[in-house]
Amino acid sequence: MYKYIAKYFLLNKVYSFVSKTAFPSLVIGLIGFVAATYYVLFVLPADAEQQEIYRILFIHVPSAILSELIYLFLAVNGFIFLVWRTKASAIFLNSAISIGLVYTAIVLISGSIWGKPTWGTYWVWDARITSTFILFIQYVGLLALRSSFSSIQTTDQIISIVSIIGAVNIPIIKFSVNWWNTLHQNASITASGSAIDAEMILGLPFMLVALLFISYNIFARNIQYEILNRTGKTSMIREVING
């Protein structure tokens, strides 16, 4: 009885919830993204030292935060799946991998664009960039593992283990600027204060929240696909086809 509830009843509830919340989340996220973009491009003044190029931090920093948080999310769900064998955790894990990959790619690309005028080069193998590139490879590896086994159960187990082991890279990324001599500066925002002007710092959480809502929409759609793929529920498939 418990296995039936865990396998079908809970997944039905999850499917129903994400179906109802995905589109509103997308609308809120897009409105917030447009508003945040307008604010950082047309309201905020140019930086005294970096001029206009500093504006890229408003996509670079939130993407960096999300790329790391999503990987921690993978590791937590992987641990829950391995310990309690909850199918929802495996579905959440698989549904978030591609989102984390995209954000890590954005971090590397935006960082390269930002690095050229500020450091004089698009790329250097310093600790922060290297550890972030490793995170990108980790995401690519997890995606590759998803299609490497014929058994979903085996795939979930392997991905969970790899996600947990790979989580060791997150504190390395975070503290790399403190542990090694890198081109990256130390954190501009700490518990003791901020080195960024109050007017400019407002754009960061604004953009971060907008990206969170957009990400949830993609996450929700991925969850729907995973549930349909794993359960083969014809009633759910008809619902998707008929809108």
Summary of the structure (lengths in Angstrom):
residues: 243
radius of gyration: 20.1
end to end distance: 32.0
largest distance: 65.3
contacts: 723
relative contact order: 0.17
helix: 81%
strand: 2%
